[in-house]
Amino acid sequence: MGVGIPDGTTIKEVIDANTALMSKPANDNSGAKMIVGDVDQFSYADEVVNFVWPVTKNYFYVEMRKNDPKAPLVTDAIAERACFSQPDKDDPANNVVCGFLKIGNLLQIMQRLGEQSCTPDAKSKDACGPSIFGIGSKQDIPPWADSKASFTYRAENRSEEKKWVWVPAHDPQADPVRAERDRKMFFTLYKLYQMSVVDTSKLVTGAPAITISK
C-alpha cells in the first residue's frame, strides 16, 4: 500500500474523508501520507460546484492544502469553513489557500487590462501598479515609451476622440522590475493576438517534413 505500511494490509473501515482503519498498524518510522479517494476531488465538491455554477463570469476555483506533519491535518471541514464562510479568527494558520481565478478569451483579457490601464488620473494617484501599458493623450506619452500607437475612442454619449496607448507603463529607470514585466506581458499578449487572427483554414497540412543538416 505504500512506504511504512506492511504488505497485505487492507482498509477495514473508512471512518471519514480523511481517516481509515487499516487491518495492520503502520510502521513506527512511517512518514507516508495515505490518501483515500480521488485526489482531484473534494468531499464537498457539490458545494463548490453549486457555488460557482453556472460560471457566468468565467471563474475557476482553486484550492491548495498544506498538510504539515507538525500541524493538524487540513480536513474538508477546515477548508470549507475557510473558503465558503467566515474564516475562524481563532484558527488563522489553517494551511489553506483558496480563491478564484478569472479566465476569459483574449478580448475579455484585453478589456480587463484596459480597465486597469495607467491613465494620467491613475498615475496622479499612484495607482498604476498592476498596469502594463498606459493610455492617454499624445502629450501624456512618457519619454521612456518603447512602443506607442493611436486609436479612436468614443465615450458614452460623447463624440469620438483620439487616444494613445504605450508600453511600458512604468519608468525603466525608476522602476526597472515592473517595466520589464510590462514589456514581457505586452509581448505575450501581442503574440496571442497574432495567433488569434490567423486563418487556420488556410494553413497547409500534410506537408513533408523538412530536414536541416548540421
Short mmCIF file of the C-alpha atoms (twelve columns), coordinates in Angstrom:
data_MODEL
# 
_entry.id   MODEL 
# 
loop_
_atom_site.group_PDB 
_atom_site.id 
_atom_site.type_symbol 
_atom_site.label_atom_id 
_atom_site.label_alt_id 
_atom_site.label_comp_id 
_atom_site.label_asym_id 
_atom_site.label_seq_id 
_atom_site.Cartn_x 
_atom_site.Cartn_y 
_atom_site.Cartn_z 
_atom_site.pdbx_PDB_model_num 
ATOM 1   C CA . MET A 1   0.000   0.000  0.000   1 
ATOM 2   C CA . GLY A 2   2.950   2.332  0.455   1 
ATOM 3   C CA . VAL A 3   6.102   3.108  2.405   1 
ATOM 4   C CA . GLY A 4   5.769   2.095  6.043   1 
ATOM 5   C CA . ILE A 5   2.611   0.058  5.552   1 
ATOM 6   C CA . PRO A 6   3.042   -3.732 5.883   1 
ATOM 7   C CA . ASP A 7   2.293   -5.987 2.915   1 
ATOM 8   C CA . GLY A 8   -1.164  -7.488 2.900   1 
ATOM 9   C CA . THR A 9   -2.692  -4.572 4.767   1 
ATOM 10  C CA . THR A 10  -6.268  -3.770 3.804   1 
ATOM 11  C CA . ILE A 11  -8.666  -0.983 4.683   1 
ATOM 12  C CA . LYS A 12  -11.179 -2.375 7.137   1 
ATOM 13  C CA . GLU A 13  -13.310 0.733  7.538   1 
ATOM 14  C CA . VAL A 14  -13.475 4.260  6.115   1 
ATOM 15  C CA . ILE A 15  -14.319 6.495  9.051   1 
ATOM 16  C CA . ASP A 16  -14.485 9.827  7.198   1 
ATOM 17  C CA . ALA A 17  -12.985 11.572 4.184   1 
ATOM 18  C CA . ASN A 18  -9.543  11.690 5.794   1 
ATOM 19  C CA . THR A 19  -9.468  8.696  8.144   1 
ATOM 20  C CA . ALA A 20  -9.442  4.973  7.506   1 
ATOM 21  C CA . LEU A 21  -8.936  1.965  9.777   1 
ATOM 22  C CA . MET A 22  -6.266  -0.459 8.495   1 
ATOM 23  C CA . SER A 23  -6.040  -4.153 9.225   1 
ATOM 24  C CA . LYS A 24  -2.378  -3.793 10.303  1 
ATOM 25  C CA . PRO A 25  -0.684  -0.828 12.011  1 
ATOM 26  C CA . ALA A 26  1.810   1.234  10.056  1 
ATOM 27  C CA . ASN A 27  5.478   1.012  10.976  1 
ATOM 28  C CA . ASP A 28  6.631   3.453  13.631  1 
ATOM 29  C CA . ASN A 29  9.058   5.153  11.249  1 
ATOM 30  C CA . SER A 30  6.471   5.755  8.552   1 
ATOM 31  C CA . GLY A 31  6.100   9.332  7.453   1 
ATOM 32  C CA . ALA A 32  3.965   8.444  4.469   1 
ATOM 33  C CA . LYS A 33  0.587   10.049 3.964   1 
ATOM 34  C CA . MET A 34  -2.331  7.936  2.860   1 
ATOM 35  C CA . ILE A 35  -4.966  9.466  0.620   1 
ATOM 36  C CA . VAL A 36  -8.398  7.943  0.400   1 
ATOM 37  C CA . GLY A 37  -10.341 8.531  -2.794  1 
ATOM 38  C CA . ASP A 38  -9.665  10.627 -5.876  1 
ATOM 39  C CA . VAL A 39  -7.052  13.285 -5.092  1 
ATOM 40  C CA . ASP A 40  -8.576  15.531 -7.764  1 
ATOM 41  C CA . GLN A 41  -11.910 15.728 -5.968  1 
ATOM 42  C CA . PHE A 42  -13.073 17.261 -2.703  1 
ATOM 43  C CA . SER A 43  -15.614 15.677 -0.410  1 
ATOM 44  C CA . TYR A 44  -17.657 18.865 -0.642  1 
ATOM 45  C CA . ALA A 45  -17.264 19.080 -4.435  1 
ATOM 46  C CA . ASP A 46  -21.013 19.576 -4.960  1 
ATOM 47  C CA . GLU A 47  -20.924 22.639 -2.739  1 
ATOM 48  C CA . VAL A 48  -18.030 24.061 -4.755  1 
ATOM 49  C CA . VAL A 49  -19.890 23.405 -7.996  1 
ATOM 50  C CA . ASN A 50  -23.096 24.957 -6.682  1 
ATOM 51  C CA . PHE A 51  -21.130 27.978 -5.506  1 
ATOM 52  C CA . VAL A 52  -19.612 28.731 -8.918  1 
ATOM 53  C CA . TRP A 53  -22.100 27.218 -11.379 1 
ATOM 54  C CA . PRO A 54  -23.280 28.423 -13.795 1 
ATOM 55  C CA . VAL A 55  -19.947 30.039 -14.500 1 
ATOM 56  C CA . THR A 56  -21.393 33.305 -15.760 1 
ATOM 57  C CA . LYS A 57  -18.199 35.243 -15.105 1 
ATOM 58  C CA . ASN A 58  -15.648 32.591 -16.097 1 
ATOM 59  C CA . TYR A 59  -14.378 31.889 -12.612 1 
ATOM 60  C CA . PHE A 60  -12.165 28.911 -11.855 1 
ATOM 61  C CA . TYR A 61  -11.978 27.737 -8.258  1 
ATOM 62  C CA . VAL A 62  -8.529  26.906 -6.868  1 
ATOM 63  C CA . GLU A 63  -7.711  25.374 -3.512  1 
ATOM 64  C CA . MET A 64  -4.388  24.274 -2.034  1 
ATOM 65  C CA . ARG A 65  -3.890  22.498 1.253   1 
ATOM 66  C CA . LYS A 66  -0.600  22.134 3.105   1 
ATOM 67  C CA . ASN A 67  -0.567  19.037 5.275   1 
ATOM 68  C CA . ASP A 68  2.367   19.700 7.574   1 
ATOM 69  C CA . PRO A 69  3.296   16.740 9.821   1 
ATOM 70  C CA . LYS A 70  3.748   19.235 12.679  1 
ATOM 71  C CA . ALA A 71  0.295   20.782 12.192  1 
ATOM 72  C CA . PRO A 72  -3.247  19.399 12.307  1 
ATOM 73  C CA . LEU A 73  -4.453  17.729 9.132   1 
ATOM 74  C CA . VAL A 74  -6.360  20.103 6.859   1 
ATOM 75  C CA . THR A 75  -9.774  18.477 6.797   1 
ATOM 76  C CA . ASP A 76  -12.655 19.207 4.433   1 
ATOM 77  C CA . ALA A 77  -14.416 20.984 7.283   1 
ATOM 78  C CA . ILE A 78  -11.478 23.348 7.808   1 
ATOM 79  C CA . ALA A 79  -11.146 24.041 4.084   1 
ATOM 80  C CA . GLU A 80  -14.877 24.557 3.671   1 
ATOM 81  C CA . ARG A 81  -15.059 26.924 6.631   1 
ATOM 82  C CA . ALA A 82  -12.047 28.886 5.432   1 
ATOM 83  C CA . CYS A 83  -13.229 29.134 1.830   1 
ATOM 84  C CA . PHE A 84  -17.018 29.232 1.891   1 
ATOM 85  C CA . SER A 85  -17.998 31.017 5.086   1 
ATOM 86  C CA . GLN A 86  -16.194 33.231 7.542   1 
ATOM 87  C CA . PRO A 87  -12.653 32.146 8.470   1 
ATOM 88  C CA . ASP A 88  -12.325 31.285 12.128  1 
ATOM 89  C CA . LYS A 89  -10.410 34.116 13.818  1 
ATOM 90  C CA . ASP A 90  -9.085  31.624 16.364  1 
ATOM 91  C CA . ASP A 91  -7.622  29.460 13.597  1 
ATOM 92  C CA . PRO A 92  -5.599  31.849 11.408  1 
ATOM 93  C CA . ALA A 93  -2.982  29.252 10.435  1 
ATOM 94  C CA . ASN A 94  -5.380  26.914 8.658   1 
ATOM 95  C CA . ASN A 95  -2.851  25.970 5.925   1 
ATOM 96  C CA . VAL A 96  -5.452  26.551 3.208   1 
ATOM 97  C CA . VAL A 97  -5.098  28.861 0.241   1 
ATOM 98  C CA . CYS A 98  -8.227  29.179 -1.867  1 
ATOM 99  C CA . GLY A 99  -9.884  31.555 -4.238  1 
ATOM 100 C CA . PHE A 100 -10.967 32.108 -7.812  1 
ATOM 101 C CA . LEU A 101 -9.015  32.693 -10.983 1 
ATOM 102 C CA . LYS A 102 -10.695 34.858 -13.580 1 
ATOM 103 C CA . ILE A 103 -10.369 33.383 -17.037 1 
ATOM 104 C CA . GLY A 104 -11.639 34.537 -20.389 1 
ATOM 105 C CA . ASN A 105 -10.923 34.935 -24.048 1 
ATOM 106 C CA . LEU A 106 -8.366  37.350 -25.464 1 
ATOM 107 C CA . LEU A 107 -10.883 40.164 -25.899 1 
ATOM 108 C CA . GLN A 108 -12.018 39.873 -22.280 1 
ATOM 109 C CA . ILE A 109 -8.416  39.831 -21.069 1 
ATOM 110 C CA . MET A 110 -7.580  42.947 -23.083 1 
ATOM 111 C CA . GLN A 111 -10.725 44.660 -21.809 1 
ATOM 112 C CA . ARG A 112 -9.777  43.999 -18.202 1 
ATOM 113 C CA . LEU A 113 -6.235  45.246 -18.826 1 
ATOM 114 C CA . GLY A 114 -7.680  48.336 -20.457 1 
ATOM 115 C CA . GLU A 115 -9.865  48.995 -17.414 1 
ATOM 116 C CA . GLN A 116 -6.797  48.931 -15.158 1 
ATOM 117 C CA . SER A 117 -4.502  50.743 -17.568 1 
ATOM 118 C CA . CYS A 118 -2.283  53.552 -16.339 1 
ATOM 119 C CA . THR A 119 -4.244  56.701 -17.164 1 
ATOM 120 C CA . PRO A 120 -2.954  60.159 -16.199 1 
ATOM 121 C CA . ASP A 121 -5.550  60.281 -13.409 1 
ATOM 122 C CA . ALA A 122 -4.467  56.902 -12.035 1 
ATOM 123 C CA . LYS A 123 -0.827  57.929 -12.253 1 
ATOM 124 C CA . SER A 124 -1.501  61.084 -10.222 1 
ATOM 125 C CA . LYS A 125 -2.967  58.848 -7.502  1 
ATOM 126 C CA . ASP A 126 -0.022  56.414 -7.704  1 
ATOM 127 C CA . ALA A 127 -2.448  53.645 -8.716  1 
ATOM 128 C CA . CYS A 128 -0.622  52.236 -11.747 1 
ATOM 129 C CA . GLY A 129 0.965   49.239 -10.039 1 
ATOM 130 C CA . PRO A 130 -0.931  46.458 -11.876 1 
ATOM 131 C CA . SER A 131 -0.887  48.234 -15.249 1 
ATOM 132 C CA . ILE A 132 1.312   47.059 -18.095 1 
ATOM 133 C CA . PHE A 133 0.510   49.852 -20.536 1 
ATOM 134 C CA . GLY A 134 -0.568  53.465 -20.379 1 
ATOM 135 C CA . ILE A 135 -3.457  55.261 -22.059 1 
ATOM 136 C CA . GLY A 136 -3.875  58.989 -22.530 1 
ATOM 137 C CA . SER A 137 -3.478  61.861 -24.942 1 
ATOM 138 C CA . LYS A 138 -0.427  62.355 -27.133 1 
ATOM 139 C CA . GLN A 139 1.180   64.790 -24.687 1 
ATOM 140 C CA . ASP A 140 0.837   62.158 -21.919 1 
ATOM 141 C CA . ILE A 141 3.186   59.702 -23.680 1 
ATOM 142 C CA . PRO A 142 6.275   59.363 -21.448 1 
ATOM 143 C CA . PRO A 143 9.769   59.687 -22.923 1 
ATOM 144 C CA . TRP A 144 10.612  56.100 -21.984 1 
ATOM 145 C CA . ALA A 145 7.824   54.534 -24.106 1 
ATOM 146 C CA . ASP A 146 9.230   51.715 -26.280 1 
ATOM 147 C CA . SER A 147 6.137   51.494 -28.469 1 
ATOM 148 C CA . LYS A 148 3.083   53.683 -28.941 1 
ATOM 149 C CA . ALA A 149 0.026   53.707 -31.165 1 
ATOM 150 C CA . SER A 150 -3.112  55.794 -31.547 1 
ATOM 151 C CA . PHE A 151 -6.712  54.644 -31.602 1 
ATOM 152 C CA . THR A 152 -10.135 56.234 -31.866 1 
ATOM 153 C CA . TYR A 153 -12.123 56.269 -28.650 1 
ATOM 154 C CA . ARG A 154 -15.799 57.032 -28.164 1 
ATOM 155 C CA . ALA A 155 -17.073 57.505 -24.633 1 
ATOM 156 C CA . GLU A 156 -20.754 57.024 -23.853 1 
ATOM 157 C CA . ASN A 157 -22.838 59.912 -25.252 1 
ATOM 158 C CA . ARG A 158 -19.677 61.659 -26.429 1 
ATOM 159 C CA . SER A 159 -18.025 62.305 -29.766 1 
ATOM 160 C CA . GLU A 160 -15.004 60.388 -30.991 1 
ATOM 161 C CA . GLU A 161 -11.571 61.384 -29.782 1 
ATOM 162 C CA . LYS A 162 -8.076  60.160 -30.433 1 
ATOM 163 C CA . LYS A 163 -6.151  58.463 -27.646 1 
ATOM 164 C CA . TRP A 164 -2.757  56.840 -27.430 1 
ATOM 165 C CA . VAL A 165 -1.545  53.642 -25.843 1 
ATOM 166 C CA . TRP A 166 2.083   52.962 -24.923 1 
ATOM 167 C CA . VAL A 167 4.341   50.372 -23.328 1 
ATOM 168 C CA . PRO A 168 5.790   50.106 -20.710 1 
ATOM 169 C CA . ALA A 169 3.559   51.787 -18.159 1 
ATOM 170 C CA . HIS A 170 6.435   52.137 -15.673 1 
ATOM 171 C CA . ASP A 171 9.648   54.099 -15.986 1 
ATOM 172 C CA . PRO A 172 12.530  51.661 -16.710 1 
ATOM 173 C CA . GLN A 173 14.909  53.887 -14.756 1 
ATOM 174 C CA . ALA A 174 12.764  54.417 -11.672 1 
ATOM 175 C CA . ASP A 175 11.007  51.024 -11.668 1 
ATOM 176 C CA . PRO A 176 13.006  48.557 -13.820 1 
ATOM 177 C CA . VAL A 177 11.376  45.404 -12.441 1 
ATOM 178 C CA . ARG A 178 7.827   46.395 -13.331 1 
ATOM 179 C CA . ALA A 179 8.918   47.997 -16.594 1 
ATOM 180 C CA . GLU A 180 10.446  44.674 -17.685 1 
ATOM 181 C CA . ARG A 181 7.274   42.899 -16.572 1 
ATOM 182 C CA . ASP A 182 5.236   45.334 -18.700 1 
ATOM 183 C CA . ARG A 183 7.331   44.565 -21.768 1 
ATOM 184 C CA . LYS A 184 7.135   40.792 -21.348 1 
ATOM 185 C CA . MET A 185 3.390   40.801 -20.650 1 
ATOM 186 C CA . PHE A 186 2.610   43.029 -23.603 1 
ATOM 187 C CA . PHE A 187 4.825   40.947 -25.904 1 
ATOM 188 C CA . THR A 188 2.972   37.798 -24.797 1 
ATOM 189 C CA . LEU A 189 -0.401  39.444 -25.392 1 
ATOM 190 C CA . TYR A 190 0.697   40.626 -28.808 1 
ATOM 191 C CA . LYS A 191 1.748   37.081 -29.729 1 
ATOM 192 C CA . LEU A 192 -1.650  35.811 -28.587 1 
ATOM 193 C CA . TYR A 193 -3.300  38.469 -30.712 1 
ATOM 194 C CA . GLN A 194 -1.261  37.433 -33.749 1 
ATOM 195 C CA . MET A 195 -2.290  33.819 -33.205 1 
ATOM 196 C CA . SER A 196 -5.947  34.808 -32.833 1 
ATOM 197 C CA . VAL A 197 -6.093  36.465 -36.256 1 
ATOM 198 C CA . VAL A 198 -4.519  33.548 -38.132 1 
ATOM 199 C CA . ASP A 199 -6.945  31.985 -40.602 1 
ATOM 200 C CA . THR A 200 -6.334  28.355 -39.730 1 
ATOM 201 C CA . SER A 201 -8.416  27.207 -42.704 1 
ATOM 202 C CA . LYS A 202 -5.605  28.344 -44.980 1 
ATOM 203 C CA . LEU A 203 -2.802  26.599 -43.129 1 
ATOM 204 C CA . VAL A 204 -1.034  23.892 -45.124 1 
ATOM 205 C CA . THR A 205 -1.488  20.429 -43.683 1 
ATOM 206 C CA . GLY A 206 0.209   17.198 -44.618 1 
ATOM 207 C CA . ALA A 207 3.385   18.915 -45.792 1 
ATOM 208 C CA . PRO A 208 6.525   16.750 -45.867 1 
ATOM 209 C CA . ALA A 209 8.966   17.127 -43.001 1 
ATOM 210 C CA . ILE A 210 11.977  19.363 -43.553 1 
ATOM 211 C CA . THR A 211 15.394  18.076 -42.535 1 
ATOM 212 C CA . ILE A 212 18.066  20.638 -41.776 1 
ATOM 213 C CA . SER A 213 21.572  19.248 -41.959 1 
ATOM 214 C CA . LYS A 214 24.143  20.348 -39.440 1 
# 
